[in-house]
Amino acid sequence: QVQLAESGGGLVQAGGSLRLSCTASGPFNTYGMGWFRQAPGKEREFVAGISWIGNGLTRNYADSVKGRCTISRDNAKNTVYLQMNSLKPEDTAVYYCAADPYGLGSERKASYDYWGQGTQVTVSS
């Protein structure tokens, strides 16, 4: 069982930056980790994922955030981060952290068994 808690969301102007954090309790090191987001009236979508170290810490990103976001993990702190730069109003959403027991950090929502409660990110124009 893994419990996840996100933090770091907030209100930022377009062009600004935020760093989201997600701290896990329970087994963490062998899980792939992902960030997803859900805007009002839209489906939850993949943002970024990172595999466990046994899979080379492979990272993958949605095309919409590629070049603007960086996912990283600190296994000593049981924490995964999402650094978001050059934020746009269309990045406004609730951001969720999720744990993938397969270790891959893939784009597939179905791969993730555990989810956090989410943190709101609002980007003003």
N, C-alpha and C positions, 0 to 999 in steps of 0.2 A: 504494500500500500504506500502510495506517494501522495503527500499533500503539498500543494503549490500555492504560493502567495506572491502576487505581483505588486510592484510599487513603481513610482516614478512618473506616472502620468500627470497631466495637467493641461493648462492653457498656454499656448505659445503662438507667437506671430508667425506668419508665413516666412520661410527662410530660416527659421530658428532650428534649434536642436533639442532633443530630449534623450535621456538614457533610461530605459526601462530595465527593471531588475525582477527576477523571479527566483525566490528561494524555496528549496525543496526540503521536506522532511521525509525520512525514509531513504531507500536505496536511490542513488542518483547517478553514480559514476558510469553504470552500464546502460543507462537510458539515453536514447536520442531525445533531444529537446527541440521544441518548436514554438514559434510565435504565430498566432493567428489574429485576425481582427474582424470585427463585425460592425458595419455602419447601420444606422436605422433603416429598416426596410430591405436590407440586403442579406445575402447569405454570408456565413462566416467563411473567410478566405485565408489561405496560407500567406504568410509574410516571409518567414525565414526559418530554417532548420539547421541543426548541427548534430552530427553523429557522436557516438561515444568514442573514446580515444582508440579503442580497438578497431575502429573503422576509419581511423586516420583523421578524426575531427573534421570530416567532410561537411562543408557548408553549402547550402543552396538557398536561393532567394527567388521571390516572385519578381517577374519582369518589372512590375510597377515600382519596386523599391530598389532594384539593383543599382549599385553605384551610390546610393544614398544611405543605406542601412548596413550595419555590421552586427552579426550575431557572434557571441563569444561565451565561453563558460569557464568557471573557476571551480574545479571539482573539490578543492580544499574548503571552499565556502558553500558548496552545494547550491551554487547560484549560476544562472544563465542571464545574459544581458542582451539588450537590443539597443544599439546606438543608432539614433535616427537623426540625420542631418538634412538640411535643405527641405524642411517640411512644407507640405502643401495643404491647402484646405481639404483636398480629397483624401488626405491621410486621417482625417477625423473619424474616430471609431473607438469602440471598446477593444482593447488589446488583451488577448488571452495567452497565457503560457500553457504548454501541454507537454506531457512526458510520453515517450514512445518506447515501450518495452522491447521492441525489436532492435533498438539501438541506432536506427538509421536517421531519424530526424527528417523524415520524408515530407512530401507535399500532401500526402493523403490524410485527411482528418480521421479516417477509420483506423489508422495505425496507432492513434494515441488513446491511451486508456485513462489518463488522468488529466484533469483540467483545473486551472485556477479560476478565481471568481472574476477576474478581469480588472483592468484599470483604464479609465477614460483618458483619451488623448483628444484634445480639441485644438485645431489650428485655425486661427483667425486670418482673414485676408486683409 
